[in-house]
Amino acid sequence: MEAGLNIRELGTQDQALLWELLYIALWDAPDEPRRPRSVLDKPAIQKLVENWGRDEDFGLLAVDTATGEGLGAIWARLDGYENAAGFGCDYPFLGIAVMDQHQGKGVGSYLMQHFIEALKQRVEGLRLGVNPKNTRAIHLYEKFGFREYAIGAGDYPQMKLEF
């Protein structure tokens, strides 16, 4: 898949797409009902992407070179603006999502690789929370060196990567 991918920084023009990707990132297990889109109205969720494009916002968008379609993105607010519970870790909290029809094709790995490389010199590490049933995502994070350091609300593993 990498041959047909390009990558660019997320900008203010990507706000609508970023909301859609955030909803995808709020993954629910196939054996559970999908949460309603109104979850995006919660202030704690909104802060992950609202008013995207501030100086300390950094994200990458994977784009299909043939169609120009956005396939997935990875993002973080490097100043902690989202104020997500860190469970003792103050690294920036990252979000990552790949459009459903492009999952399992290497897009997430491509994004993660480029994101980590771009941020190694800017921050001390990264952190994230993941649904414990999302084994595909957990495998991806472990592949890049993320390790569990706490258990959050809903028994969600909290993982971090130290640079």
GINORNOR-V741817 format. One record per residue. N is the residue number from 1. RES is the residue in one letter. PHI is phi in radians with two decimals (999 if undefined). BURIAL is b if it has 16 or more other ideal C-beta (glycine too) atoms within 10 Angstrom, else e. D_FIRST is the distance of its C-alpha to the first C-alpha in whole Angstrom. Layout:
N | RES | PHI | BURIAL | D_FIRST
N | RES | PHI | BURIAL | D_FIRST
//
This chain:
1 | M | 999 | e | 0
2 | E | -0.98 | e | 4
3 | A | -1.06 | e | 6
4 | G | -1.69 | e | 6
5 | L | -1.96 | b | 7
6 | N | -2.22 | e | 10
7 | I | -2.33 | b | 13
8 | R | -2.56 | e | 16
9 | E | -1.27 | e | 19
10 | L | -1.23 | b | 20
11 | G | -2.28 | e | 24
12 | T | -1.02 | e | 27
13 | Q | -1.17 | e | 25
14 | D | -1.73 | b | 22
15 | Q | -0.96 | e | 25
16 | A | -1.10 | e | 25
17 | L | -1.11 | b | 21
18 | L | -1.11 | b | 22
19 | W | -1.08 | b | 24
20 | E | -1.10 | b | 22
21 | L | -1.19 | b | 20
22 | L | -1.07 | b | 23
23 | Y | -1.07 | b | 24
24 | I | -1.13 | b | 20
25 | A | -1.11 | b | 21
26 | L | -1.40 | b | 24
27 | W | -1.10 | b | 23
28 | D | -2.09 | e | 25
29 | A | -1.10 | e | 25
30 | P | -1.01 | e | 25
31 | D | -1.57 | e | 29
32 | E | -2.12 | e | 30
33 | P | -1.16 | e | 31
34 | R | -1.24 | e | 28
35 | R | -1.12 | e | 30
36 | P | -1.22 | e | 31
37 | R | -1.08 | e | 30
38 | S | -1.08 | e | 33
39 | V | -1.02 | e | 32
40 | L | -1.21 | b | 30
41 | D | -1.48 | e | 34
42 | K | -1.26 | e | 35
43 | P | -0.93 | e | 36
44 | A | -1.14 | e | 34
45 | I | -1.43 | b | 31
46 | Q | -0.98 | e | 31
47 | K | -1.11 | e | 32
48 | L | -1.27 | b | 28
49 | V | -2.46 | b | 27
50 | E | -1.02 | b | 30
51 | N | 0.91 | e | 31
52 | W | -1.04 | b | 28
53 | G | 2.10 | e | 28
54 | R | -1.16 | e | 31
55 | D | -1.00 | e | 31
56 | E | -1.69 | e | 30
57 | D | -1.59 | b | 27
58 | F | -2.43 | b | 24
59 | G | -2.74 | b | 20
60 | L | -2.18 | b | 17
61 | L | -2.05 | b | 15
62 | A | -1.52 | b | 11
63 | V | -2.14 | b | 11
64 | D | -1.22 | b | 9
65 | T | -1.16 | e | 11
66 | A | -1.37 | e | 12
67 | T | -1.90 | e | 14
68 | G | 1.37 | e | 14
69 | E | -1.25 | e | 14
70 | G | -1.31 | b | 14
71 | L | -1.70 | b | 11
72 | G | 3.12 | b | 13
73 | A | -2.60 | b | 15
74 | I | -2.40 | b | 17
75 | W | -2.68 | b | 21
76 | A | -2.76 | b | 24
77 | R | -1.78 | b | 28
78 | L | -1.22 | b | 29
79 | D | -1.76 | e | 33
80 | G | 1.33 | e | 33
81 | Y | -0.91 | b | 33
82 | E | -1.23 | b | 32
83 | N | 0.92 | e | 35
84 | A | -1.16 | b | 33
85 | A | -0.98 | e | 35
86 | G | -1.62 | b | 34
87 | F | 0.88 | e | 36
88 | G | 1.56 | e | 37
89 | C | -2.24 | b | 34
90 | D | -1.78 | e | 34
91 | Y | -1.15 | b | 30
92 | P | -1.02 | b | 28
93 | F | -1.62 | b | 27
94 | L | -1.74 | b | 23
95 | G | -2.09 | b | 21
96 | I | -2.57 | b | 18
97 | A | -2.72 | b | 16
98 | V | -2.19 | b | 13
99 | M | -0.90 | b | 14
100 | D | -0.85 | e | 15
101 | Q | -1.24 | e | 13
102 | H | -1.98 | b | 10
103 | Q | -1.25 | b | 11
104 | G | 1.38 | e | 10
105 | K | -2.03 | b | 6
106 | G | 1.66 | e | 6
107 | V | -1.14 | b | 7
108 | G | -1.07 | b | 11
109 | S | -1.10 | e | 11
110 | Y | -1.04 | b | 9
111 | L | -1.11 | b | 12
112 | M | -1.05 | b | 15
113 | Q | -1.01 | b | 14
114 | H | -1.22 | e | 15
115 | F | -1.13 | b | 17
116 | I | -1.05 | b | 19
117 | E | -1.05 | e | 20
118 | A | -1.23 | e | 21
119 | L | -1.79 | b | 23
120 | K | -0.92 | e | 25
121 | Q | -1.63 | e | 28
122 | R | -1.82 | e | 28
123 | V | -2.36 | e | 29
124 | E | -1.44 | e | 30
125 | G | 3.05 | b | 27
126 | L | -2.34 | b | 26
127 | R | -2.46 | b | 26
128 | L | -2.82 | b | 25
129 | G | -2.06 | b | 26
130 | V | -2.49 | b | 25
131 | N | -1.05 | b | 26
132 | P | -1.09 | e | 27
133 | K | -1.56 | b | 26
134 | N | -1.54 | b | 22
135 | T | -1.14 | e | 21
136 | R | -1.10 | e | 18
137 | A | -1.16 | b | 18
138 | I | -1.02 | b | 21
139 | H | -1.05 | e | 19
140 | L | -1.04 | b | 16
141 | Y | -1.12 | b | 19
142 | E | -1.13 | e | 21
143 | K | -1.02 | e | 18
144 | F | -1.66 | e | 19
145 | G | 1.72 | e | 22
146 | F | -1.20 | b | 24
147 | R | -2.31 | e | 27
148 | E | -1.16 | e | 29
149 | Y | -2.27 | b | 32
150 | A | -2.85 | b | 34
151 | I | -2.03 | e | 34
152 | G | -1.71 | e | 34
153 | A | -1.00 | e | 35
154 | G | 1.22 | e | 34
155 | D | 1.08 | e | 33
156 | Y | -1.33 | b | 30
157 | P | -1.07 | b | 29
158 | Q | -1.80 | b | 29
159 | M | -2.14 | b | 27
160 | K | -2.42 | b | 27
161 | L | -2.19 | b | 25
162 | E | -1.69 | e | 28
163 | F | -1.60 | e | 27
//
